[in-house]
Amino acid sequence: MPTSQDTVLEAAFGAPVPALYETVTDPEAPAALRRALELRSFLAIAEEQVARVRDRVHAATAADGDMDELSASNLRFDAQWMEAALNARDGYRTALGELLRTMPPPGPERARPVQFTQPKITTALPPAAPATPAPARAGAARPPTVKAH
């Protein structure tokens, strides 16, 4: 069933709605597309409810209708239903708009996880020297000499 937001979805995802539903069956499909189509499904139901109540009110108030069949109670009830359906429709349209506004831009870079690179420091150790003991006093300072008076 078409919705009032199908052209917006098609523009955002670059494909007709039926193709988007086929795409979402792939486990690698973007999460934003899954959420957008879920909201679209809810929107379709809400818009169908709005249309049903509208059609019922139009039929009840048609110019060629029987005035004796008009019921203020039924019209009040339909007004409550219409208000609820319109509120739901507005909520789904708002949620869908927010999702589309905040989703990452399309493109292949979106599918890849971000990788941070750190420079690798490589050093070469000097070649191992033969294991020979150093002289006992090599590099040591001489002790001070004490003079006797």
C-alpha positions as semicolon CSV with decimal commas, in nm:
position;residue;x (nm);y (nm);z (nm)
1;M;0,000;0,000;0,000
2;P;0,148;0,339;-0,091
3;T;0,217;0,601;0,175
4;S;0,263;0,976;0,174
5;Q;0,637;0,930;0,237
6;D;0,728;0,683;-0,037
7;T;0,891;0,943;-0,261
8;V;1,098;1,067;0,033
9;L;1,216;0,711;0,106
10;E;1,293;0,648;-0,260
11;A;1,499;0,967;-0,278
12;A;1,684;0,888;0,046
13;F;1,773;0,529;-0,046
14;G;1,789;0,561;-0,425
15;A;1,546;0,283;-0,516
16;P;1,170;0,222;-0,546
17;V;0,996;0,103;-0,229
18;P;0,942;-0,258;-0,353
19;A;1,316;-0,285;-0,427
20;L;1,393;-0,147;-0,079
21;Y;1,184;-0,425;0,075
22;E;1,384;-0,679;-0,128
23;T;1,711;-0,519;-0,015
24;V;1,617;-0,535;0,352
25;T;1,598;-0,916;0,339
26;D;1,978;-0,921;0,306
27;P;2,143;-0,959;0,649
28;E;2,394;-0,691;0,546
29;A;2,120;-0,433;0,478
30;P;2,175;-0,101;0,659
31;A;2,000;-0,065;0,994
32;A;1,862;0,274;0,887
33;L;1,684;0,109;0,593
34;R;1,534;-0,157;0,821
35;R;1,406;0,107;1,062
36;A;1,277;0,329;0,783
37;L;1,075;0,046;0,629
38;E;0,938;-0,055;0,968
39;L;0,821;0,303;1,025
40;R;0,679;0,306;0,672
41;S;0,472;-0,003;0,752
42;F;0,330;0,161;1,064
43;L;0,263;0,479;0,865
44;A;0,075;0,279;0,601
45;I;-0,157;0,138;0,868
46;A;-0,215;0,479;1,025
47;E;-0,288;0,638;0,686
48;E;-0,530;0,356;0,605
49;Q;-0,711;0,426;0,933
50;V;-0,733;0,798;0,849
51;A;-0,877;0,714;0,506
52;R;-1,134;0,470;0,650
53;V;-1,263;0,720;0,906
54;R;-1,268;0,998;0,645
55;D;-1,466;0,779;0,406
56;R;-1,709;0,678;0,682
57;V;-1,770;1,043;0,777
58;H;-1,813;1,141;0,411
59;A;-2,064;0,860;0,359
60;A;-2,258;0,957;0,672
61;T;-2,270;1,323;0,575
62;A;-2,321;1,284;0,199
63;A;-2,562;1,534;0,045
64;D;-2,785;1,256;-0,082
65;G;-2,777;1,067;0,250
66;D;-3,073;1,014;0,478
67;M;-3,074;1,280;0,749
68;D;-3,259;1,048;0,983
69;E;-2,955;0,817;0,989
70;L;-2,716;1,089;1,106
71;S;-2,597;1,035;1,460
72;A;-2,411;1,295;1,663
73;S;-2,281;1,016;1,886
74;N;-2,135;0,828;1,587
75;L;-1,982;1,147;1,448
76;R;-1,820;1,223;1,787
77;F;-1,683;0,870;1,798
78;D;-1,548;0,907;1,443
79;A;-1,389;1,239;1,540
80;Q;-1,207;1,064;1,826
81;W;-1,092;0,788;1,591
82;M;-0,978;1,048;1,338
83;E;-0,782;1,236;1,603
84;A;-0,608;0,917;1,717
85;A;-0,530;0,810;1,361
86;L;-0,396;1,154;1,267
87;N;-0,180;1,164;1,581
88;A;-0,035;0,824;1,495
89;R;0,024;0,931;1,134
90;D;0,197;1,252;1,244
91;G;0,412;1,061;1,492
92;Y;0,527;0,809;1,232
93;R;0,597;1,082;0,977
94;T;0,801;1,274;1,236
95;A;0,996;0,965;1,340
96;L;1,067;0,875;0,978
97;G;1,179;1,230;0,901
98;E;1,413;1,229;1,202
99;L;1,558;0,894;1,102
100;L;1,624;1,011;0,748
101;R;1,772;1,338;0,871
102;T;2,014;1,171;1,112
103;M;2,114;0,859;0,921
104;P;2,467;0,830;0,782
105;P;2,512;0,940;0,421
106;P;2,475;0,667;0,160
107;G;2,784;0,516;0,010
108;P;3,026;0,228;0,045
109;E;3,223;0,396;0,323
110;R;2,922;0,355;0,550
111;A;2,944;-0,024;0,534
112;R;3,303;-0,045;0,652
113;P;3,385;-0,022;1,020
114;V;3,606;0,264;1,122
115;Q;3,966;0,158;1,165
116;F;4,214;0,366;1,354
117;T;4,574;0,331;1,255
118;Q;4,863;0,394;1,484
119;P;5,215;0,439;1,359
120;K;5,429;0,136;1,419
121;I;5,766;0,202;1,569
122;T;6,031;-0,044;1,471
123;T;6,379;-0,043;1,611
124;A;6,672;-0,264;1,546
125;L;6,874;-0,384;1,839
126;P;7,249;-0,377;1,802
127;P;7,404;-0,714;1,732
128;A;7,459;-0,919;2,044
129;A;7,809;-0,880;2,185
130;P;7,999;-1,182;2,304
131;A;7,939;-1,254;2,671
132;T;8,275;-1,141;2,817
133;P;8,296;-0,996;3,164
134;A;8,391;-0,631;3,189
135;P;8,705;-0,537;3,380
136;A;8,642;-0,482;3,750
137;R;8,707;-0,110;3,747
138;A;8,611;-0,024;3,395
139;G;8,460;0,323;3,389
140;A;8,464;0,355;3,769
141;A;8,599;0,670;3,932
142;R;8,911;0,639;4,143
143;P;8,859;0,665;4,514
144;P;9,007;0,980;4,674
145;T;9,342;0,940;4,839
146;V;9,375;1,034;5,202
147;K;9,698;1,211;5,315
148;A;9,820;1,177;5,669
149;H;9,959;1,484;5,845
